[in-house]
Amino acid sequence: MASSHSYLQGLWTSGNHELFAMRILTIVLLAAAACVPVETRPTLHPDAAPINMASWQSLLPDNTSLSALSIPGTHDTMSYPRKRRRLPLFTQTQRNDLLTQLRMGVRYLDLRLQHHKNVFTIHHGPTYLHFDLPEVLSIIETFLSTPDATREILLVRLKCNNCHLASKDGAAKGCNGNTREFEDTMEWYVFENPATARWFERWKLWAPPGSGVPTLGEARGKVVFIQNFPGDILFFPIEWGDEEHVLLQDEWTVHRGKQLVSKLKAIRRLWESSSGWDYSSATAKYPLVINHLSASSWAWWPVDVAREVYKALYEWMRTGWDGGGGRPMGVVVGDYVSAAVCRVVVEKNFLEGGAGEAVGEGKREMGMGMDIRRKRGKQE
């Protein structure tokens, strides 16, 4: 077999310079995708209590609405490299695999379903990510079945990736090898497919369609699906376009300069719009705030935008928002989400003003007591 060097040399000497340039660009992008990091300092808030990130929701009161939490999420969750399957920079949005994301504290997932030959494969735009829906559900089950995670709740957005296409690549019946509509295939997965029907029966939160945001107690150990595809809301409690239940910021096309400034303002503006909500009210029902830190453009890929967004907002999220307190931030959806970013978001729940404020105080007092005992032991 000819080496890559010989192959490229052959392209050049044959005069096929355009194909040569495309191959070189592909190699560069694939190599860069594996080595460009997005780093954030793992400094904890000075008032933060010790938290097991694999089970952080289990510490919070059952009567807490999911809309009253600060929840880390990943944009295009499955768009990460796998063994022998690297992704180009314009496609990759995460460094960590799904199980690692969940163990880091991520509780919101973003799945893009491509309807192809009556099944759902996972895509990011036109790029197939080498997963299908049953594989992803199996990973979720692995996590929720662990002792640490039995009381955790996942929010999962199910978006049709090709419903907007009217061409042969679309999701409709008669397109892309499909002999049924997208909704029919979804029903098949939920009720009929032997590989997934039992999964949905066991792990899906069975709530009235369109019933809105549940409490932790209502959804312990379950997956709360958010429907983001056309048609009647089927069997999922939350619909993506329902402004009564979802307050959204997703300015996803961003170029350098003024557009980045506009994106940062949009992120902060959404958080500030909920700053006056009284989450302590037993009767008030607030929508789920979903704030996307993610964005990209053809000339500025997800890793580039993520680096600039975290550089601008990481410290502000940690100590600037709510004066460093725990007022809920809602779902914080990002690209290249790290353990440090997850912790900054999760610890908000245990600071003053957060749903787990009392838990945080108890843990801090326990930690202080242990520190005092250690110091006494050293003195003795």
C-alpha positions, 0 to 999 in steps of 0.5 A: 500500500502506498504511503500518504506521502507517496499518494500526495506526491502523486496528486501534485505531480499529476497536476491535480492541484485542487484535490491536493490542496483539499487533502492537505486541508483535511489532514491539517483540520483533523490533526488540529481537532485533536490537539486544540484545547479549551482550558479554564482554571479549576478554581472553586468558589471560596464558599463552595461546598464539596460536591460529588459531581456524579450525584449532585442533584441527589442532594437537592430538595424534591420540591425543587423545579428543574427551572430553579437549578443551574444545570451544565449542558453540552451543545451537539453532545455527541460531536466528539472524536472516537478511537480511529474516528477523528472529527474536523474542527468545524464539526467537533464541539466536545472533547469528552465522551458522553459517559465522562460528560455525565460523570462531570455533572452535565445534565442536559444533552443535545441530540440531533437525529438524522432520519435515514431509512426509517432509523435515527442516526446522530449527526452534526449538520451534514456530518455523521457522528458514528452513533445511532439513537440506541447506542446513545440511550445505552450510554445514558442507561449505563450512567443512570444505573450506577449507584451514584446516579439513581436520583439524577435527572437528565434533560435531553433535547431531541432535534430533527437534523434534516426536517428542514430539508426539502430535498432528497436528503430530507426527513419526510416520507419518500426522502432519504430512503424513508417510507414513513414520517419522522414522527412515526419513526419516533413512535416506533422507537418509543413503543415498538422497537425491541432495542429501545421500547423497554428503555423508554418504558424504564427511563423516560419520564411519563408525564402528560404531553406539554405538561411543562417543567417537572420537579426533581421529585417527579423526575428522579432517575428519569430522562425528561425529553424536550421535543424539537421536531415538527408536528404535534407534541407526542409524549414529551412534557416540554416542547422546544418552541413553547415560550411558556416552558422554555426561555431560549438564547441561541445566537449560533452564528458568530464572527469575530469582533462586533458579533462576538460582543453581541453574543456575549451581551445576549448571553448575559441579557438572558440571565439578567431577564430572570434575575427578578424571579422569585424561585421561593414562591410555591405557586410560581411556575417559571420556564426553563432558561436555556442559554447557549454559550456555543456559536461558530461560523465557517471561518471561526469554528466552535473551539475558537468561539468557546475559547473567547467566550470562556475567557470573557465569562468564566470568572464572571460566572464564578464570582460576578453573577448574583455577586458570587451567589447561587441565583439559578442560571438555568441550563448553561449549554456550551462547546468544549465543556470542561470539568471546571466549567461544570463545577462553576455551574453546579456549585451555584446550586449550593451557594446562598440563593441556590436550591441547595443552599441549606445543603451547602451550609451543612457541608461547609460547617462539616468541612470546617469542623474537620479542618479544626479537628485536623489542626488540633490533632497536629497541635497535640 
